[in-house]
Amino acid sequence: MYSKELVNQWLQAIAEKAKDHPEWVQVFERCYTDTLDNTVKQLDDDTAFVLTGDIPAMWLRDSTAQIKPYLFLAKTDDRLRKTILGVLRRQLRFILHDPYANAFNMEENWKGHHETDQTDLTGWIWERKYEVDSLCYPLQLAYLLWKVTGETSHFDEEFIAATKEIIQLWKLEQDHSRSQYSFVREGDRQEDTLVNDGAGPAFGFTGMTWSGFRPSDDACEYSYLVPSNMFATVVLGYVVEIFEELQLSDSDEIVPQARELQAEIKEGIETYGRTKNQAGETIYAFEVDGLGNASIMDDPNVPSLLAAPYLGYCEMDDEVYQATRRTILSTENPYYYEGEYAKGLGSSHTFYRYIWPIALCIEGLTTKDQAEKERILDLLVACDGGTGVMHESFHVDDPTKFSREWFSWANMMFCELVLDYYGMRVEV
């Protein structure tokens, strides 16, 4: 799957750069090797399955984020580049199997997952919560693999078919009333099911594309998730660039559709996706419904409003983004917590006063202030609960209280922030 010699050389090079921060090095090495050694499974069909960690399933979103920090090394490690290719090919096959599903099994299996959900399940699907970002991430990985390593073999008929599927679905879901998708899960946790018998909340047309769930896998309060729509406009730009520059088949059909959809979604964001904070500043809303309702909050997952420049939607110094950032990182956001050891973004998905290392990493990745990046990295290491790895969330007053002992996405976001601190950024 990778060259141990090249990986060891890479780790030594990082350790030398970070010799003034040995505590960073220890966590970086543990996290970086854990994902390769314990989550990536090479399959017989030349694809690769990526476990999210302590849940035996592969999320389209998580698997991309888990793999992204390896792109630097994939420029020189041919085996690792082929492994990343295998991950992408597995993602594309899952999308073609069911573009509404967010997480999948390694093999066809009707037991051990959410088989009682009321939606169109198959044995390959771990969970069928439709999230716009689940379709963004494989397109991002395909683009970055090309840009960073020069690889183009993945731009084949399967990629073209998956791209068509994504565009058509996003166009369909611009008016969710035309969609057959619904989702109901029995139980007391309302965040796990969609209202209105699984159809989702009321909405008006905005040009944005509808999402049932957030990246946290919690149901949307309002039907248009602004940060996920931001991400969609970015990856639609990737689609245009890929098909135009490489002259892929069906480019005459796909390029104008992608351009049109990108423009419609962006206009929807800028027209309907803004609101005012308590200070009267214009900011981006987290979710809107096209009927006048908007939520002021953010999610600690990615995509998030905080991550807008990280994803490539806007510049860090954009006026509306900066106002949004100030609002998110304040008590105006109901999921912002401050405590004895830390402050940051939490979620309805986790416990009260628990904040997410992923969101702390995004704070660091969306500032140009090196001292602030250093502060966040020090904080992450100090709040690892004595485990030497990252977690889903931890309590701001007691970091030994945390959720998810093994969460590979958070581990790799820490690695990405370390690399960013030393100027090694995968540009988007």
N, C-alpha and C positions, 0 to 999 in steps of 0.2 A: 504493500500500500504506500510505502514511502521509504526513502533511504535513511536508515538510522544514522549513518555517518554524516550526511548532510544536515539532518535535524540537529544532531549534537553540535556540529560546527555553528549552526545558526544560534542555538541556545547559548553557546560560549560567546558568540559575538554580542548577543543581547546582554549577557551577564557583564561583559566588559564595559558596555555603554552605561549600564546601570550599577556600576560598582560602588557608587556612593549611596545606593539604596538596596542593600542586600536583602532586606525584607521583601521588596518588590520582586526581586529575582527568584526567591524561593517559591512565592505564589505563582509567578509567571511560568516557571518550569513545570510545576505540578499541574497547572491548568492546561498548558499547551500540549503536554504529552498525554494527559488523561483523555482528551477528546479523540485524539488519533488512535490511542491504544484500546480504549474501552467503549467508544460509542460508534465508531465507523465499522460496518460489517461488509466486507467484499462478497458479492453474490456471484453465482455461477454464470449469470448472463452479462457479466462485465458492467453491471450497475453496482451501486453501493447504497446501503441502508444506514441511516444515522439515527441512533437512539437519542431522545432528548435528555436522557439521564435516568432518573429513577422511575420513569414511566416507559414501558416497553413499546413505544410507538415513535413514528417519525412525523414531525410537523414540517410542512413546507417552509414555514417561516423560520423556525428554530434551526433547521438543518442548514439553511443558507447562512445564517448568522454564525453558526458553529464553525463553518468551513471558511468563511471570508478571511480571517487572519492568516490562513495558510497560502493565500494567493502570492504573497511575496516569495515564499520558498518554492512555490510551484514553477517559478520562472527558471529555476535551475534543477529541480528535482522532477524528473520525467515520471517517475512512479507516482508521486503525489499529484502531479497534474492529471494523470489518468484516473486517480481516485476521485478527484473533484469532478472530472468528466462523468464518472460513474454515478456520483451523487446527483448531478444535474439530469442525467438520463432517467434515473429512477424518479425524480420529481416530475419530469415531463410525462412519464407513463402514468403516474398517479393522477395528474391533471386530466389526461385523456380518459382515464377511468371514470373520474367524477370531479369536475371542477368546483363543485360546491363543498367538497370535503376539506377539512383542515388538517387531519392527521390520519395516518395509515399504518396498517400492520405489515410486518416483514414478509409474511406469507398469508394466504387466505385462511381466515380463522374467525369463526362465528362466536367464539367464547372469549371471555376475559376482557371485553370492552363494553361499550354502551349499546349493547344489542337490543335493549328495550326502548330506545329512542323512537319517537314517531316521526320518521322521515325515510327517505329511500336509501336504505343501507345495503351494503354487500359485505362479504367476508373480508374484503381487503381494507375496509374502512374502520379505523379506530373511532373516529368522531366526525360528524357531518355538520359542524357549525360553520356556516358560510361567513368568511371574513375576506374582505377585498384584498388585504395585504398578503394573504396566502398565495395569491396569484401574482402579486408584484415581485415577491422575493426570487422565484426561479428566473424570471426575466432579468432581474438585477444580476444574479449569479452568472447567467449566460453572457451578459454584456461585459462584466468585469473580468471574467475568465479570458475573453477575447482581448480586452484592452491591456490587461496586465501581462499575459503570457503570449499573446499572438495566436492562440488556439482558435481554430474555426471549424473543426470537424463536427462540433455539436450543432451547427446550423444546418441540420438535415431535414428530411421530410417530417420527422417526428416533432422537431422544434417548430416548423412552420404550421403543422396541424394544431399544436398546443397554443401557439400565438393566435391563430384564428379563433380557437375555442374561447380564449380569454377575452378577446375583443368583442366577440358576439355576446358573451355573457354580460360583460360590463355595459354594452349597449342595451341589452334586454332589461337589465336591472336599473337603468335610468328611470324606468317606470315599472316599479315592482308589481303593480297590479296585473301585468302581463305574465308574471313568473309563476311557475308551478312549485317553487321551493317553499317549504315550510318546515318548522322544527318545534317539537314539543318533547320535553323531558319531564317525566313524573318526579315529584319530590318537593321538598319544602324550599329549596334554594331558587328563588325567582330569577336570579342572574343566569341560570342555566337553561332557560326556556324563553320562547318568544310569545308575546301577548297576542291577543286576538286569534286564539286557536292555532298559533304557530305561524301566522302570517306577518307578525311584527306590528309596530305602532303605526298610527296614521301619518300620512306624509303628503306633501305637495311636490310637484315637479320642479327641479332646480337645475337640471343638467348634470349634477353629480350622480354617481352610481351608488346604489343602495347597499348597505351592509347589515347583516343580521347580528353579527357579533364583533366585539372589539378584539384586539390582539391578545388581551388577557383571557379570551374565550368566554367573557361575560357578555350578556345581551346588551345591545345598544338601547339607550333610552330614547333617542331620536334616530331616524333612519339613515341620515347622511353623516358618516364619520369623517370629519374634515381631514385629519392627518393621513388617513388611508387614501382619501381622494387626492391629497397632495402627492403621495407616493405614486399613485396611479399615473398622474400626469408626467412624472419623471420617467417612469419605465416605458410609457408610450413614446416618449422622445427617444429612448434607447431603441425601441422597435423600429422607428423611422430610420435612425442612423444605421442600424444593422442591415436592414433590407435594402436601403439605398446604396450604401457603400459596398456591400458584398454582392449586390444584384441577385438576391435570392429569388427563387421562383415565387410567383404570385405577388411580387412586390407591387405591381400595378394595382392590385386589389387591396393589399394590406396597408401600404403607406398612406393613401388618402383616408382610409378608414381610421387609422391610428391618429393622423393629424386632426381630423375632424373631432374625434372623441376627446382627444387631449384638450382641444380648444374649448369644447363644451363643458368639460369638467372644470377646467381652470376658471372659466367665466362663472360657473356655478359657485366655486369656492369664493371668488372675489366679490360676488354679488350677494350670496346668501350665507356664506360661511364666516362672516364677520359680526361682531357685536361690540358692546361697550363695557369696560370694566367699571369698578366703583369710582375710579378717578375720572371717568368720562373719556378715557383713551380708547381708540379703536384697536381691537385685538381680534385674533382668530378664535372662534368658538371651537369647542371640542366636537360637539354634535349639534346638528340642526335638523329640523323636519320640513322646512319649506313652508311652514304654516305660521311662522313668527316665533317659534320657540327655539332657544339655544341654551347650551350648557357651558358654564365657565368652570373648567377643570382640565385635568390631563391624566393620561394613563402612563404608568411607569414602563410599560412595554414599548416596543418600537414597531410600527410608526407611532409617533406622538407629536404633539405640537412642539414640544421642546426640541425634537429631533429634526424639525423642518429643514434647517441648513445642512445637517448631516446627511439627510436623504437627497439633497440637491434641489429642493423646491425654491429656496431663497438664500440670500447671503446672510451671514451672521449679523451684520450691522443694519439689516433691514428694519425700518422704523416700527412697522407693525409687529414684526417678529420680536423685537426687543421689548415692546410693551406687553406682548403676550407672555414672553419669558418672565418678566417681572411679576406678572399676575399669577402665573403658574407657581412660581417659587415664593408664594406668600400664602397667608391664611385665607385669602379669597378663594383659593383652590381647596375644596373640602377634603382632599386627600394629601395635603401637604402637612407634614408633621415635623416638629422640632422637639428634641429631647436632650438628655444629659450627654449622650455620646455622638449624636448625629442629627442631621436634618435633611429632608428630601421628600420624594414623592412615594406615596403608598397607593393602594388600590382597593376597590370593593372586593377584589378577588382574594385578598389576604386580610390578616387581622388588623384591628385598629392600632394605630401608631407603629406599624411595621412599614419600613421603607425598602425600596428595591435597589440593589447594587446596579442593575441594568440602567436605571434612571440616573444614578450617580455618575456612571460612565458617560452617559449622554450629556450630562452637564459639562463634563470635562472635554468631551469631543466637540462641543459647540461653543467653546470659548477660545480666544487667542491668548489668554493670560496663562503663562507657564506656571506661575506661582499657584494659581487656582487649580490647574491640573495636578500639580504636586500635592496640594492639600487633599484633593479628592482621592488620589492614589494612596496616600498615607492613611486616610480615613477608612478606605476599603480594606486595607490590610489589618488595621487595628480592630475592625468590626467583623472579622471573619469567624467569630465565635470560637477561636482557637483551633480551627480545622485546617487552615492553610488553603482553603478554597472559597469561592463565592457561593451565595445561596439565592433563592428566590427573593426573600425579604428577611429583615431582622428588626428587632424592637429598638427604637431610638433611645430607650433608657436601659436596655440590657441586651447587648449583641449576642449573648449566649442563647437567647431565644430567637430561633429562626425557622423559616419554612423551607422545605426541600433540601435535604442534605446533599443531594447530587443533582445539580442543574447546570448542564454543560453550556447553555447559552450565556448565562451570567459569567461563567469562567472565561469564555472566549471574549466577552465584552471587556473584561479586565485586561486581557492580553492586548486587545485592540487599543485600549487607552494607553497602555505602556508603550506600544509601538508608536502611537501618535505623539506621545511626549517626546520621543527621540526623532521625530520628523518622518516617520515611516507611515504614510497614509495611503490607503487605497482611494484614490480620487474618484468621485462620482459626478 
